[in-house]
Amino acid sequence: MMTNTTTPTPPPFTIKIMPSTNGMAEKLADAEITFNDGPLAGMRLIGFAVWQRRTGQGHNVTFPARTYTVAGERRSFALLRPTDSPDASERIRALIVQAYAEYAEQAEADRIANAEGLPAGWTRIDTRHD
């Protein structure tokens, strides 16, 4: 009997989160999208940023933009825009926030493990029973 094995298809893109190093407390991380499939495979789109909301509840994502000045007024031109529906921007925003949440959770687990003298990625499990 022959088994049908298929190689899992990689996701069309991956999101990489990098902690912010610019010293602004509100800016939590930079993000980039790396394309894994299609004509953009091997390319990455940089310039996303994850921010703490001013209310303190949740996160905001800014998209890549180019700044310019007109009559002394500073403006920005969005480099990534939806073609038809604004929902496209919201989907990307939600995926970046989700990737940041996963990154932050792992970073916190690594920080705790490091404080306990465990290797990165390890977690101490308390097996004592009261």
N, C-alpha and C positions, 0 to 999 in steps of 0.2 A: 504494500500500500504506500502510495506516495503522499507525503504531506506537503501542503501548500504553505510555504513560508514567505512572508513578505517583509521587506524592510520598512520600518515605520517612516512615514513621510515627515521630514523636519517641518517645524512651523514655518510659515512664510517669512516671519521676522522674529527677532529676539530683542528684548529691551535690556539694556545694561544700565545699572544705577551706580553712580560714583559719588561718594560723600562730598559735600561742598567744602572747599578749602579757602574760600575767599573772606572768611571772617564775619560775614553777615549772618546773624543768628537766625533770621527768618528764612534764609535760603538753606534748605536741608540737603539737597543733592542736585547733581546734573544727571541727565539721562540722554541716551542715544538709542536709536533704532538701527539694528543691523539686519539687512535683508538677506535671507537664506535661499530664496527661490525666485524664479522669474528673471526678467531683464535687469533688475536692480540687484541681483544676487552678488554678494561680495562688496556691496556699497553700504555706507552707513549715513544716517541723517543725525547730525549733532545739533545741540542748541536748546534742548528741552531743559527745564528746570522745575524742581519740586520745591514748593514754598509752604511754610506754615501759614494757615489763614490768619488774618488779623484778629478774628474772633477767638482764635486758639483751638477751634473745633475743626478738624479735618485738614486737608491739603489742597493746594491749588497747583496747577501745572501751567507754565508758560511755554509757548511754542517758539521755534526758531524765528527770528525777525531781524531785519536790517534797519538800523536807525539812520535817519537823515534829518536835515534841517531845512525848513522853508521859512523865509522871512524871520529868522531868529527863533522859530518855534521848532522844538524837537518832536519828530514823529517817528513812527515805526511802520514797516511794511512786512506783513506776515509772509514767511517763505513757504509755509505749508497751510493750504486752505482747502476746505471742502469744495467739491465740484457742484453737487446738487443739494445735499441735505446737511444742515449743521450737526446732525446726529453723528456724522463721521468724526468730527472733532471731539465730540463727547466720548465716543468709543475709544479713541486713542488716549484721551485724557484719563479715562477710567482704567485702561490697561497700565498706564504709567504709574498711577496711584497704587494699583494693586501690586505692581512690581516693586515699588518703593516700600510698601507695607511688608512684603516678604523679605526684602533686603533688611529693613529695620529690625524685624523679628529675629532674623539670623544673626545680625550684628549684636543684638542684646544677648542672645544665647551664647555667642562667642565671648562677649565681655564677661558674663557670669562664669563661664567655663574657665576663662583665663584667670579670673580672680580666685577660682578654686584650684588652680594648677592643672586643669585638664587641657588636652589639646583642642584646637579650634574645631568646631563641629560636634564636639562631644557634650553630653549633658549628664549630670549626676542624677540618678534616680534613687530616691529614698525607698528602701525596701523594708524598713523597720515597721513592725506592727505594734500598735499600742494595746 
